[in-house]
Amino acid sequence: MSLALTLQVVRRELRNKRSYLIATPSGNYTQGGDTVNLNNITLAIGQSTADAVGYPGVLENYEVVSAPPGFSAQLNKGSLLTNWGLQVFQNATEAPIGTPITLGPLSAAGTQSVYTTNGVLTVSTTTPPPLGSFVLLTNGATNFGIFLNGVIGYVASVVAGTSFTVNYGSAKALHYAVGTDTIKWQQLFAGNTLNPIALGTASGQSIAVSAVAVASNVLTVTCTNTGTSVGVGNFFILQGLAAGEVPQGVVCQVLTASTTSITANIICPNLSATSGETATLTVLVTNGNAPIQASQDSFGINGSTVAATARSATAAGAITVLPCLQTLPPGSISVIQGLTHGSALNGFLSAVLTTGLTSTNLEFSGYIETAVTTGTADLGAVGLLATGMPVDTITGELPTGPYPAGALAGTFVLMIEGPKLRC
């Protein structure tokens, strides 16, 4: 949509006039540049219509003077004064390596949810999260979304002011018809809300998938991983699966990687090998295309009891790890790996709950197929998700869709210069 333009100041020289405009974004952004109509400028008290009149000759100079923190932009000249464009990019904000992944504000409850057999959750709400964001789901109601509590999913589509969808195929056995629900969500960030978790856009961070299979909680992805650009420890998401929808939309950590296949631990029903897929595997990143990694400061599970109660249509399931010397605050996004007896829980990814959290006790809410009790002699680790090494200084142009909250929180200042009108 067209940016709202207000005249900030006009500086007149002997032959030229230089105007500074405030451009305020709203609604949706369109890739290639949001419309800038230089014939539609709002004037303040004391400003004359002459200040906003277009230039009779060729504009000699134009630029973006400033942008909201975390963003940059360029002004693209149009064929007319009415069809210029402002192209917006998101910068790699300062998030040092090892910055923990955290949760944003808790949303209001959705009013209705549907979970269909192909693993697509649709939540009705007047305030959906941003398209392309990653969210933690919580507060699902009995008989509807309770088994989705603790799920981290990718927002695949948004209808402004109406609804959004999250694809999480591995839970599809518990699909349900439309019903009143209370699902809430929190967006995932690194350090601050200007640095959201997103899909990687750098070379090699999104690769072609031709087949998938799941056996004994291990996912095998047949893919084209040239140069093994997707490596061990990276977190990724599968999208576009046609035959093997079971793991579609699930966030996993790479266990092994070669040029032709990737494996990962997954809590998911078995799936016979599929073929002919035209799907993609994409790495999860923060600004600068910095891949998400499990922090090296993992908390060891050594000789601990790791227990998990099964989820159902009326029970979310719970995971308890104790004793486990740790200092994780509530809401920490963590992954369980390396369990020997409780291997069915390897790859589990969610947020640490306040309930049951002590220096020797961790508790998660999450999706569990069957109950797991390992006794008192398990080994493994709980890794805190954090940022890795940035690849870019700019993440790239904003996708077509709603403006990010950070862009809406500020304005862009534009400068245009050209010859003055002659009387």
N, C-alpha and C positions, 0 to 999 in steps of 0.2 A: 504494500500500500504506500501511498505518497507520504513522505516525511513531513511533519508540521514544521514550517519555517517561520522564525521570528527575527526581525532585524535587531541586531545588537548595537552596532555603531557604523557610521559612514565617515570615511576620511576622504576629503577632496583635495586633489592637487591641481596643478595648472591645467592639465589636459585630462587627467584620469580621475576616476572615482573608485575607491576600494571599499567594499562592503563586507562586514563580518556578520554571518548569519548563524543562529542557533537552530540546529536540526534535531527534533525530538522524535525518537522512534516509538512505534506502537504496533500492536497486532502482529502480523506475520512479516517475515523477511523473505525476499525472493532472490535466489542466487543470480549473480550477475550484477546486482545492485538495486536497492530500494529506490523508488522514483523520487527525484528531486525536481520540483516544479518551481523554477525561479520567477514565474509570473504570479505565484500565489504565496506572497509573503505577508505575514501579519505585522502590522505597525503598532507601536506603543504610542501613548499620549505624548505629543510633542514632535512626533515624526511625521513628515509630509509624504504624500504619494510620490513625489519626485524621488524620494530616497529609495523607493522600491521599483522604480521604472527600469526595465531591461535596457541593455546597452545597444546602441545603434550599429556599432561595428563588431569586429571579432574580439571576443574576450582574450585579453593578453596574459592573464595569470589566474590560476585557481588552485586551491589546495585545501586539505583538511588540517586545520590548526591543532585541534585536540579531539580526543575521544574518551569515552568512559574508561576507567582503570581496567586493564586486562584486555582491551580491544584496540584495534587500529583500523583505519579506513582509507580509501582513496576515492576521489571525486572523478567520475567518468563523464566527459563532455557529451552532450546529446546533439542531435541534428537541429533541435529547437530549444528554446529556453524551458519548455515544458517537459522535456523528456531526458533530463540528466539523470545520473544514477550515483548512489552512494554504496560502494562495495565494502562490506564489513568483514573483518577477520578477528579471530580470537588469538590473543598472544599467549606465549608460554610465561605465565606469571611465576614469580619466585616461589617455588616449592622445592626445598632442598631434597636431595635423595634421602629416602627413608622417612619422608613425611607421612604419618599414618593416614589411612582412609577413615573418614569420619562421616557422621550422619547429619543432614540438614534438619530444619524444623519439621516437626510432626504435622501432617496435614489434617484437615477436617475429615470426618468419615465420609466415605462414599455412600450413596443412597441405595445402590443396587449392584449386584455383580452376577456374571454368567461365566461358567467355566465349561468349555465345550470339548468334545472328544478329540479334537486335534490339538489340544493343549493350549488354547488361547483364552486368557482371562480378560474379560471386558468389565471395567468398573465405570459406573455412571457417577459423574461428579461435575459440579460447575467450575471447579478449579483443578484441572488435570495437571500433572507434572509436564515438564518440557519434553517434546519429541526427541528421541535419541538419548534420553537420560537413563541412568541405572537407579533403581529404587529398591528399598527394603520394605516388604509388605508386612503388615501386622494388624492385630485387632479384628481378624476375621471372626464372624459369628458362627455359633454352633449350627451344624447342618449345611453351612454354605462355605465360607472361605477359611474356616479354622485351620485346615490342613495346609494353607498357604502361608501361615504365620512364620516369619523367619526367612521366607524365600527372597532372594535377590534376583530381580528380573530387568530386562531391557524394555523400555517404553517404545513399542514398535509403531504405534499410530496414535494420533490425538485428534479428537473433534473438539474444537475450541468451545469451552463452556458447557460441554455435554458429556464426554467420556474419554477413556484411553484404554489401550490394550497392552497386555504383557504376555509374551509367549513363554510358557514353561511346560514343555511337553511331557517331561518324565512323570508328572503327577496326573496324567490324563485318565487313569483308571478311576479317578474320583470326580469325574465331571458331574456337573449339576445344572439343572434348569435355572432360569432367571429367578431371582429371589431377593428380598430385602437383605442388605448386608451392612457391615460397619467397617469394612476394610479401610485402613489408613496406610500412608506411605511416607518414607523419608528418602530424599535424594542423597546419593553418595558423592562426597567431595574429597579432595586432598588439601588440607590446610584451611581453605576458605571457599565460599560459594562462587568465587571467580574461577575455580579450578575443578570442574566436575569430571567424574568418570565418564569416558566416552569410547567410541569405537576408533581404533587406530586408523590413520589415513596415510601414514608414511609407506614407502616402498617395502613390500614384503610383509606388511602387518595384516593384510587381508589376502587369503589364499584360497584357491579353488579346491573343493571337496568332491570326490567321485563316489565314495562309499563310506558307510559307518557300520559299526557292530558293537554290541555290548555283551560281555561275558564275565560273570562273577565280579560285578562292580568295576570292571575296567572297560573304558571306551577306547576303541581303535578307530582312527579316522584315516582313510586313504586320501592323500592330498598331494598337491604340488607345492612342496616347501623348499623352493630353490635356495640353496645356500643355507638351509635350516635357519631362515630368518626368524621363524617362530621357534623359540628355544625352550629348553627345560626351565621350569619355574614361571614362565609366562602364564597369565590368565587369559582365557579366550571364551568366545561364544559362537555357537553354530546357528546359522540362519539359512532358510530357504530349502530345507530338506523336504523331499517329496515322498520318498518311500520309508525313510527311517525317522519319523517325526518324534519318536520317544525322547531323544536327547536334545531336541530343538529348543533353543533359548536358555539352556542350562549353562551357568558359568562354571568352568572347570580350570584346573591348573595342570599344565603340561608335565607329564611324568617322564616320557621319553620322546625324542624327536629325531627324525631322519629326513632325507630329501623326499621320501615318498609316503611317510606315515607319521602320525602323532598319537600317543596314548595318554590317557588321563584317568584318574580315579573318579568314579561317578556313583552316586546313590540313585539307582535307576533299574527298572526291570531289564532282563536279558533281551537282546535283539539280535536276530540272525543277520548276517552280513547283507547289506543292501548294495545295489549297483545302479549306475546310471544317474547318480545324484548330480545336480548342478548347483550345489549349495556353496556357501562360503564359511570359512573359519576366520574370525577377526580377533586380534589382540585387544585387550582392554588397556586404555591409556589415560593419562592426565594431560594437561596442557603441555605442548612441546612434543607430543607423541611419546611421552615417557611411559614405558610399559609398567603395569602394576606387577609388583613382586611380593613374595612373603618375606617379611623382615628377617634379617639374619639374627635378630634378638628374639629367637623363638623360645617358647617356654616348654621345657621337656616334660613329657609324660613318662615317668619312670617308675615302674612297679605300682601303677595306679589302677584304680577301678574306673572303667569307662562304661557307662550304662546308657541305654537309649530305649525309651518306650515308643511303641509303634504309633504312627499317626493313622487316623481314619477319617471318615466324613464328619465325625463329631469330636475328634481329638487331634490336636496339632502335633503331638509327640514332643519329647524333650530329650536333651542329651546332657548328661552330667559327667564331668571329668574331675576326679579327686584321688589322692592329693596332687596338686600341681602348683608348685611355687611360681607365682606370677604377680604382675602389677598392672594388669589390663583394666582400664576403666570401663564402666558399662557403655555399650554401644560400639565397642571396638570390633571392627570387621576382621574375622580370623578364619583360618582354615586348619582342619585337623588332617595330619598326614602321618604315615609311618607306623600305624598301629599294627601289632602282630596278631593278637587274638581278636580284636575288634575291627578287623580289616574292612568290614562292611561299612564302616564310618569314614574310612579314608576318603579325602576329597570333600568332606562336608564343609560348607562355607556359609557363615551367617554372622550375626552380631551377638556379642556377649550380653546376656541378660543381667539386670540388676539383681533379680531373685537368685539366691544361692551363690552370689559372688563374694568370695573372701580370698585371702592370700593363698589359700590352699584348695579353692573350690571354684570351678567354672561351670556355668550353665547356659545352654543355648535353647532356643525354640526353633524347630525346623522339621523338614520333611524326612520322614523315616519310613521305609517299606515294612520292616519287621523289627521286633524288639531285639536289642543286642545287650547282652551282659557278658563282660569279659573276665570277671574275677578280679584278682589283685596283682596280676603279674604282667601288665601290658607295657609296651614301649611305644614311643612316638613323640610327636611335637605339635604344639599349637602355634601357628605362625600368624603374626599380625600383618595385614595387607598394608603396603606402603608404596610410595612412588619409586620408580627406577631412574635410569639415566635418560634425560631428554634427548630426542633425536632432532627436533626442529626448534627454532625460536618463535615460530608462529604455527598454530595448529592448522591453519587453513581457513578458507572462507566459511562463513556460517551456512548451514544447510537451509534449504527452503523450509519454512515453518515458523513457529512462534519465536520471537526474539528471546534470547537468554535473559534471565532476571538481571544480570549484571549490566547488560546493555540498556535495558529499560530504566535502570536506576540512575542513568546519567544522560548527557546530551553530547552531540557532536558540534563542533564549531567549524564553520566553513568560511573561506575567504575567496571572493571573486573580485576581479579587477578588470576595468575596461575604460574606454573613452567616455567622457561626460557627454550628456545631451547638449546639443547646441540650440540656442533659442533663435 
